[in-house]
Structure formats: C-alpha cells, structure tokens
Amino acid sequence: MRSLLAVLFENDFSNNAHGWVTGRSCHVALNQIKIDFAQDNWYVEGDIKQQFPSVDHTILIKLLETGIEDQAFIDLVY
C-alpha cells in the first residue's frame, strides 16, 4: 500500500515534509533545519499532537479516490 500511495501522492507533498517520504528521514530534516535556520539563535518548541487527534475518513477516502480507481484497495483503508 505504501509503495502505491508514494507513487501517486508524493509529488503533492511539501518540500518540507519528511515523514514517510521516500529518501527523506529525520537526519535529512535536521540537516535542512541546520541550513535554513543557521542564522537564527532562538527557537520556539511546541507540541501539536492534539491538533491532529484523528483523520476524517470521509475526506481521506475522497482524496484517495482521486488517484486510485481500485475499490478493493480503497476498502483496505477502512
């Protein structure tokens, strides 16, 4: 499933996305931060865990159906 989803949707991800993106990792993210924020000397830390407590499956399925015409695959998401 991950391979198919990557082929179909990775190009839609932000260049700043690193989780679950082929060829990117926490090390790549840390290097990007080091380069992009080298001139900064202070940071704000936050926890956004509660901002995304669940995924609306209706929206998720509609998004998946834009690129996948295989109902059996879509049914696996449920």
DSSP file (Angstrom, degrees, kcal/mol; ACC not computed):
  #  RESIDUE AA STRUCTURE BP1 BP2  ACC     N-H-->O    O-->H-N    N-H-->O    O-->H-N    TCO  KAPPA ALPHA  PHI   PSI    X-CA   Y-CA   Z-CA
    1    1 A M     >        0   0    0      0, 0.0     4,-2.7     0, 0.0     5,-0.2   0.000 360.0 360.0 360.0 -44.6    0.0    0.0    0.0
    2    2 A R  H  >  +     0   0    0      1,-0.2     4,-2.5     2,-0.2     5,-0.2   0.902 360.0  52.3 -60.9 -40.7    2.7    2.4    0.9
    3    3 A S  H  > S+     0   0    0      2,-0.2     4,-2.1     1,-0.2    -1,-0.2   0.922 112.0  45.0 -62.0 -45.1    4.5    2.0   -2.4
    4    4 A L  H  > S+     0   0    0      1,-0.2     4,-2.2     2,-0.2    -2,-0.2   0.933 113.8  49.2 -64.8 -45.8    1.4    2.7   -4.4
    5    5 A L  H  X S+     0   0    0     -4,-2.7     4,-2.6     1,-0.2     5,-0.4   0.878 109.9  52.8 -62.0 -37.5    0.5    5.7   -2.3
    6    6 A A  H  X S+     0   0    0     -4,-2.5     4,-2.0    -5,-0.2     5,-0.3   0.935 109.3  48.1 -63.3 -46.4    4.0    7.0   -2.6
    7    7 A V  H  < S+     0   0    0     -4,-2.1     4,-0.2     1,-0.2    -2,-0.2   0.905 119.0  40.0 -60.2 -41.9    4.0    6.8   -6.4
    8    8 A L  H  < S+     0   0    0     -4,-2.2    -2,-0.2    -5,-0.2    -1,-0.2   0.846 130.2  19.1 -78.6 -35.0    0.6    8.5   -6.6
    9    9 A F  H >< S+     0   0    0     -4,-2.6     3,-1.8    -5,-0.2     4,-0.5   0.584  90.2  92.1-121.0 -11.2    0.9   11.2   -4.0
   10   10 A E  G >< S+     0   0    0     -4,-2.0     3,-1.4    -5,-0.4    -3,-0.1   0.840  84.6  61.1 -59.5 -33.1    4.5   12.1   -3.0
   11   11 A N  G 3  S+     0   0    0     -5,-0.3    -1,-0.3     1,-0.3    -2,-0.1   0.712  99.3  58.3 -66.3 -17.6    4.7   14.8   -5.6
   12   12 A D  G <  S+     0   0    0     -3,-1.8    -1,-0.3     2,-0.1    -2,-0.2   0.616  86.8 100.8 -84.3 -13.3    1.9   16.6   -3.8
   13   13 A F  S <  S-     0   0    0     -3,-1.4     2,-0.0    -4,-0.5    -3,-0.0  -0.356  82.4-101.0 -74.2 152.1    3.8   16.8   -0.5
   14   14 A S    >   -     0   0    0      1,-0.1     3,-1.7    -2,-0.1    -1,-0.1  -0.337  25.6-120.2 -63.6 149.8    5.6   19.9    0.6
   15   15 A N  T 3  S+     0   0    0      1,-0.3    -1,-0.1    -2,-0.0    -2,-0.1   0.687 116.4  59.2 -64.1 -16.7    9.3   20.1    0.1
   16   16 A N  T 3  S+     0   0    0     16,-0.0     2,-0.3     2,-0.0    -1,-0.3   0.445  81.1 106.2 -91.8  -0.7    9.5   20.4    3.9
   17   17 A A    <   +     0   0    0     -3,-1.7    -4,-0.0     1,-0.1     3,-0.0  -0.623  32.5 159.4 -80.2 135.8    7.7   17.1    4.5
   18   18 A H    >   +     0   0    0     -2,-0.3     3,-1.2     6,-0.1     2,-0.4   0.602  38.9  98.8-128.4 -26.3   10.0   14.4    5.8
   19   19 A G  T 3  S-     0   0    0      1,-0.3     3,-0.1     6,-0.1     6,-0.1  -0.539 104.9  -8.4 -72.4 125.6    7.8   11.7    7.5
   20   20 A W  T 3  S+     0   0    0     -2,-0.4     2,-0.5     1,-0.2    -1,-0.3   0.636  98.4 134.1  67.1  17.2    7.1    8.8    5.2
   21   21 A V    X   -     0   0    0     -3,-1.2     3,-2.1     3,-0.1    -1,-0.2  -0.865  64.2-107.8-101.3 129.9    8.6   10.4    2.2
   22   22 A T  T 3  S+     0   0    0     -2,-0.5     3,-0.1     1,-0.3    -1,-0.0  -0.265 102.0  11.3 -56.1 130.3   11.0    8.3    0.1
   23   23 A G  T 3  S+     0   0    0      1,-0.3     2,-0.3    -5,-0.0    -1,-0.3   0.478 108.7 100.8  82.0   2.1   14.6    9.4    0.5
   24   24 A R    <   +     0   0    0     -3,-2.1     2,-0.3    -6,-0.2    -1,-0.3  -0.892  40.8 158.8-120.0 152.1   13.9   11.6    3.5
   25   25 A S     >  -     0   0    0     -2,-0.3     4,-2.3    -3,-0.1     5,-0.2  -0.879  58.6 -81.7-153.7-178.7   14.5   11.0    7.1
   26   26 A C  H  > S+     0   0    0     -2,-0.3     4,-2.5     1,-0.2     5,-0.2   0.841 128.0  55.8 -63.8 -30.9   14.9   12.7   10.4
   27   27 A H  H  > S+     0   0    0      2,-0.2     4,-2.2     1,-0.2    -1,-0.2   0.899 107.2  47.6 -67.8 -40.6   18.6   13.2    9.5
   28   28 A V  H  > S+     0   0    0      2,-0.2     4,-2.3     1,-0.2    -2,-0.2   0.910 112.3  50.7 -64.5 -41.9   17.6   15.0    6.3
   29   29 A A  H  X S+     0   0    0     -4,-2.3     4,-2.4     2,-0.2    -2,-0.2   0.919 110.0  49.3 -62.3 -44.3   15.1   17.1    8.2
   30   30 A L  H  X S+     0   0    0     -4,-2.5     4,-2.4     1,-0.2    -1,-0.2   0.892 110.8  50.1 -64.0 -39.6   17.8   18.1   10.8
   31   31 A N  H  X S+     0   0    0     -4,-2.2     4,-2.1     2,-0.2    -1,-0.2   0.900 109.9  51.0 -64.6 -39.5   20.3   19.0    8.0
   32   32 A Q  H  X S+     0   0    0     -4,-2.3     4,-3.2     2,-0.2     5,-0.3   0.920 110.5  48.8 -63.7 -42.8   17.6   21.1    6.4
   33   33 A I  H  X S+     0   0    0     -4,-2.4     4,-2.5     1,-0.2    -2,-0.2   0.922 109.2  53.3 -60.7 -44.0   16.9   22.9    9.7
   34   34 A K  H  < S+     0   0    0     -4,-2.4    -1,-0.2     1,-0.2     4,-0.2   0.891 116.4  38.7 -59.0 -41.1   20.7   23.5   10.2
   35   35 A I  H >< S+     0   0    0     -4,-2.1     3,-0.8     2,-0.2     4,-0.2   0.943 119.7  44.1 -74.7 -49.5   21.0   25.1    6.7
   36   36 A D  H 3< S+     0   0    0     -4,-3.2     3,-0.2     1,-0.2    -2,-0.2   0.790 125.2  31.8 -69.6 -28.8   17.7   27.0    6.7
   37   37 A F  T >< S+     0   0    0     -4,-2.5     3,-1.3    -5,-0.3    -1,-0.2   0.104  78.0 118.2-118.7  22.1   18.0   28.4   10.3
   38   38 A A  T <  S+     0   0    0     -3,-0.8    -1,-0.1     1,-0.3    -2,-0.1   0.819  78.4  51.5 -59.5 -32.0   21.7   28.7   10.7
   39   39 A Q  T 3  S+     0   0    0     -4,-0.2    -1,-0.3    -3,-0.2     2,-0.2   0.608  93.5  91.6 -82.9 -11.4   21.5   32.5   11.2
   40   40 A D    <   -     0   0    0     -3,-1.3     3,-0.1     1,-0.1    -3,-0.0  -0.561  50.5-172.6 -85.8 148.6   18.8   32.2   13.9
   41   41 A N        +     0   0    0     -2,-0.2     2,-0.3     1,-0.1    -1,-0.1   0.287  65.7  47.7-124.6  10.4   19.7   32.0   17.6
   42   42 A W        -     0   0    0      2,-0.0     2,-0.3     0, 0.0    -1,-0.1  -0.993  58.3-172.6-148.1 153.5   16.4   31.2   19.2
   43   43 A Y        -     0   0    0     -2,-0.3     2,-0.5    -3,-0.1     0, 0.0  -0.947  19.7-132.9-141.7 157.4   13.5   28.7   18.6
   44   44 A V        -     0   0    0     -2,-0.3     2,-0.4     2,-0.0    -2,-0.0  -0.970  20.8-153.0-114.8 127.4   10.0   28.1   19.9
   45   45 A E        +     0   0    0     -2,-0.5     2,-0.3     2,-0.0    -2,-0.0  -0.788  20.7 168.1 -99.9 142.8    9.2   24.5   20.8
   46   46 A G        -     0   0    0     -2,-0.4     2,-0.5     0, 0.0    -2,-0.0  -0.973  32.5-131.3-148.7 162.8    5.6   23.2   20.7
   47   47 A D        +     0   0    0     -2,-0.3     3,-0.3     1,-0.1    -2,-0.0  -0.963  20.2 175.5-119.3 113.9    3.6   20.0   20.8
   48   48 A I    >>  +     0   0    0     -2,-0.5     3,-2.0     1,-0.2     4,-0.6   0.247  45.6 114.6-102.2  13.3    1.0   19.7   18.0
   49   49 A K  G >4 S+     0   0    0      1,-0.3     3,-1.1     2,-0.2    -1,-0.2   0.882  77.5  49.2 -50.6 -45.4   -0.1   16.2   18.9
   50   50 A Q  G 34 S+     0   0    0     -3,-0.3    -1,-0.3     1,-0.2    -2,-0.1   0.571  95.6  73.6 -75.7  -7.9   -3.6   17.3   19.9
   51   51 A Q  G <4 S+     0   0    0     -3,-2.0    -1,-0.2     1,-0.3    -2,-0.2   0.736 106.9  33.3 -75.2 -21.3   -4.0   19.3   16.7
   52   52 A F    <<  +     0   0    0     -3,-1.1    -1,-0.3    -4,-0.6    -2,-0.1  -0.478  69.3 151.1-130.7  61.2   -4.5   16.1   14.7
   53   53 A P  S    S-     0   0    0      0, 0.0     2,-0.3     0, 0.0    -1,-0.1   0.775  71.8  -0.9 -69.8 -25.3   -6.3   13.6   17.0
   54   54 A S        -     0   0    0     -3,-0.1     2,-0.5     2,-0.0     0, 0.0  -0.984  68.4-116.1-157.3 164.7   -8.0   11.7   14.2
   55   55 A V        -     0   0    0     -2,-0.3     2,-0.9    -3,-0.1     3,-0.1  -0.905  27.6-124.7-107.9 131.3   -8.4   11.6   10.5
   56   56 A D     >  -     0   0    0     -2,-0.5     4,-2.4     1,-0.2     3,-0.3  -0.655  21.7-160.1 -73.8 107.3  -11.7   12.2    8.9
   57   57 A H  H  > S+     0   0    0     -2,-0.9     4,-2.8     1,-0.2     5,-0.2   0.782  85.8  61.3 -65.6 -27.4  -12.1    9.0    6.8
   58   58 A T  H  > S+     0   0    0      2,-0.2     4,-1.9     1,-0.2    -1,-0.2   0.942 110.4  40.2 -62.7 -46.2  -14.7   10.5    4.5
   59   59 A I  H  > S+     0   0    0     -3,-0.3     4,-2.3     2,-0.2    -2,-0.2   0.918 114.9  52.9 -67.9 -43.3  -12.2   13.2    3.4
   60   60 A L  H  X S+     0   0    0     -4,-2.4     4,-2.5     1,-0.2    -2,-0.2   0.927 109.7  47.9 -58.3 -46.9   -9.3   10.6    3.3
   61   61 A I  H  X S+     0   0    0     -4,-2.8     4,-2.6     1,-0.2    -1,-0.2   0.906 110.3  51.7 -62.8 -42.3  -11.3    8.2    1.1
   62   62 A K  H  X S+     0   0    0     -4,-1.9     4,-0.7    -5,-0.2    -1,-0.2   0.901 111.0  48.3 -62.0 -39.8  -12.3   11.0   -1.3
   63   63 A L  H >< S+     0   0    0     -4,-2.3     3,-0.8     1,-0.2     4,-0.5   0.918 112.2  48.4 -65.3 -43.2   -8.7   12.1   -1.6
   64   64 A L  H >X S+     0   0    0     -4,-2.5     4,-1.6     1,-0.2     3,-1.5   0.895 105.5  58.4 -63.9 -39.0   -7.6    8.5   -2.3
   65   65 A E  H 3< S+     0   0    0     -4,-2.6    -1,-0.2     1,-0.3    -2,-0.2   0.683  92.4  69.7 -66.8 -16.9  -10.3    8.0   -4.9
   66   66 A T  T << S+     0   0    0     -3,-0.8    -1,-0.3    -4,-0.7    -2,-0.2   0.786 117.5  20.4 -69.5 -25.1   -8.9   10.9   -6.9
   67   67 A G  T <4 S+     0   0    0     -3,-1.5     2,-0.5    -4,-0.5    -2,-0.2   0.517 119.1  63.4-119.2  -8.3   -5.8    8.8   -7.7
   68   68 A I     <  -     0   0    0     -4,-1.6    -1,-0.2    -5,-0.1     6,-0.0  -0.973  44.7-180.0-127.1 123.1   -6.9    5.2   -7.2
   69   69 A E        +     0   0    0     -2,-0.5     2,-0.6    -3,-0.1    -4,-0.1  -0.030  55.6 104.0-107.2  29.8   -9.7    3.5   -9.2
   70   70 A D     >  -     0   0    0      1,-0.2     4,-2.1     2,-0.0     3,-0.5  -0.904  50.1-168.6-115.9 102.4   -9.4    0.2   -7.3
   71   71 A Q  H  > S+     0   0    0     -2,-0.6     4,-2.7     1,-0.2     5,-0.2   0.836  87.1  58.6 -62.1 -34.0  -12.3   -0.2   -4.8
   72   72 A A  H  > S+     0   0    0      2,-0.2     4,-0.9     1,-0.2    -1,-0.2   0.902 108.0  46.7 -62.4 -39.6  -10.6   -3.2   -3.2
   73   73 A F  H >> S+     0   0    0     -3,-0.5     3,-0.8     2,-0.2     4,-0.6   0.932 111.9  50.0 -65.8 -46.0   -7.6   -1.1   -2.4
   74   74 A I  H >X S+     0   0    0     -4,-2.1     3,-1.4     1,-0.2     4,-0.7   0.895 105.4  58.0 -59.0 -40.9   -9.8    1.7   -1.1
   75   75 A D  H >< S+     0   0    0     -4,-2.7     3,-0.6     1,-0.3    -1,-0.2   0.781  94.5  66.3 -62.2 -27.1  -11.7   -0.8    1.1
   76   76 A L  H << S+     0   0    0     -4,-0.9    -1,-0.3    -3,-0.8    -2,-0.2   0.786  92.3  62.2 -64.8 -26.1   -8.4   -1.7    2.8
   77   77 A V  H <<        0   0    0     -3,-1.4    -1,-0.2    -4,-0.6    -2,-0.2   0.840 360.0 360.0 -69.6 -32.8   -8.2    1.7    4.3
   78   78 A Y    <<        0   0    0     -4,-0.7    -1,-0.3    -3,-0.6    -2,-0.2   0.517 360.0 360.0 -66.8 360.0  -11.5    1.2    6.2
